[in-house]
Structures are given as C-alpha cells and as structure tokens.
Amino acid sequence: MKNNLFLAVILSLSGLFLLDCMGIAIKYLRNDYPAAQLSVFRNLFGMIPCFIALYFSQDWYASRKKIIIKKWKFGLLRGLIMTFAQLCLYTSYLYLPYALVATMEYTGPMMITLLAIPLLGEKFGWYKSLAVFIGFIGIIFIMKPWSESFNLYLLLPVMAAFGYSLARVTALNFSNDTPVPLINLYANIGTVICSLILVISFDMWTSFKSSYDILILLIMGICGGTGVLLLIYGSRKAELSKIMPFDYLEIFFALILGWIFFKEWPVDQIFPGALFIVGGGIIIYLRQNYYNKQRDRKV
C-alpha cells in the first residue's frame, strides 16, 4: 500500500545516500582503475544485497523460489544498457567535480518522460514539453557552452542519466509478480558479462594495488546494490510525486560530501542550472500526482 510517506522518504534518502557513497568510492578508485573493471566489481558485489533481499522476498516464495524468469534474455540484455550508463558515469567522475555529476544525473525524470513516449505509448502534452524545456535550460546553464570552461566530458553524466532512465523504463516490461531483487540480479549478471567482455577485449585489466582497494570495491558494490533496492522499495510505499521533493536534497548532500572527501565546492558551476533541473522534475511529478488523483476518483 502506498500510504506511508515517512517510511518512503526514509528509504529513498537512505538509498540516495548509499548511492552517494558508491560515487565517492568510484571517484576515489577511478584514477587507478578502468571504468569497465570497476563496473565488473560494482555489479559482482552488488549481487550480495540482491540475494539477501531475494531471500526475504514474499513474491519469490510465492513463485516457489523460481530463479529463471519468463523474460530472462531481456533481463540479461538490460545489462548492456546498464554497462553503457555505468561507463559514462564512472568516466565522468574522473574529469568532473563529484557534486556536478550528481546534479546532472537528476536529468533522469526528463529522460524518462521522453523515453515513455516511444516505449510506453504515453502522450507528449504541454506540461511534459514545459518540464523538458526547463530541464534543458538547466543543462545549458551548467554546461555553459559559450564559456571557455566548456568541455565534452560534461555530456557524460547526461548520457549516464539517459542510460539509467532507459533501464528504469524497460524494467516495466516485467510482470508485477516478478520479484524486484530478481530483476536487479539479472541486470547485474548481464552488466558483469558486458563489462568483462570489454575488459578482456581491450586489455583493460589493472592489478589491484592493495587489499584496501578491494575492500573499497566491496563497499562500492554493496552500497550501490542496496541503494537501488531501497529506492525501489521506497517507491512502493508512497507516490513518487510525494517522495520526489525530498530526493532533491541529495544535491546538497553531494555538495557536502564532495567538499569533505575531495575538497570540491562547484556551487558556481551547479547553480542556477540545478534549480531549473529541479523545477522540470517537480513539474513532471506534480502533473503525475494530479493524473493519479483524477484516475482514483474515476475508479
């Protein structure tokens, strides 16, 4: 039942915080290890929380603990999408401030809105056009293509947001009785396979410098896997339109964490563009909330 806003916000913010921790680990390791190699271990260790969540999943027990899902090929294929998104994201951490990358990832709601038109058959109304336009203005303000500081690396977090949004939209193609941890598990397996192919094909493997780095990889994978699961479970406790305003607090979390761990404070680069991105997201979710209320009244 989607009627526990407090729990939903706690789960969502906890998930975002864990994803922030994952980002810190990636940025810390990215100078020494290729993005594809980090992707392998992010998803390999990310299976641990999936298995734990699956063990406690009532849906899984209701399905008699089936591991093979109906659309297993499609489940693995989503790993290709996730690999693309992760490579873009991990590479962006090498060249851009931590908080800037986190802010640009919030173009996701606009990406989902655009992808839902061809993939889900949704209509592109005036409110969606306005939201996407406002979000696009925010991206332009952050990138500042007219300034000398502009570089193409600024496109990487936007491309990552597109990949993650595509993965989120395609997740709706699974039946409602398919356990969420199982869907994530297939995506993790698919991503590990794709990343391994890249590592082997382009000889990207770099020997680990210390056991400390392996420990950070373990933390990175567990934080990333758990964070994604908490976001999904949070979305099942309340409407996204009610949770979303709290989610944008993550931008300020990212600013603080970036300053603490990397001595970065890119406020001038992030604002006012971040306000436009947040505004576009709010328009999308408010409209969705209105649509949900109208639908409930008809029922």
Secondary structure as GFF3:
##gff-version 3
##sequence-region A 1 299
A	DSSP	alpha_helix	5	29	.	.	.	ID=ss1
A	DSSP	alpha_helix	35	55	.	.	.	ID=ss2
A	DSSP	alpha_helix	58	62	.	.	.	ID=ss3
A	DSSP	alpha_helix	72	95	.	.	.	ID=ss4
A	DSSP	alpha_helix	98	104	.	.	.	ID=ss5
A	DSSP	three_ten_helix	105	107	.	.	.	ID=ss6
A	DSSP	alpha_helix	108	120	.	.	.	ID=ss7
A	DSSP	alpha_helix	126	143	.	.	.	ID=ss8
A	DSSP	three_ten_helix	152	154	.	.	.	ID=ss9
A	DSSP	alpha_helix	155	170	.	.	.	ID=ss10
A	DSSP	three_ten_helix	171	173	.	.	.	ID=ss11
A	DSSP	alpha_helix	180	201	.	.	.	ID=ss12
A	DSSP	alpha_helix	211	235	.	.	.	ID=ss13
A	DSSP	alpha_helix	240	247	.	.	.	ID=ss14
A	DSSP	alpha_helix	250	262	.	.	.	ID=ss15
A	DSSP	alpha_helix	267	270	.	.	.	ID=ss16
A	DSSP	alpha_helix	273	298	.	.	.	ID=ss17
###
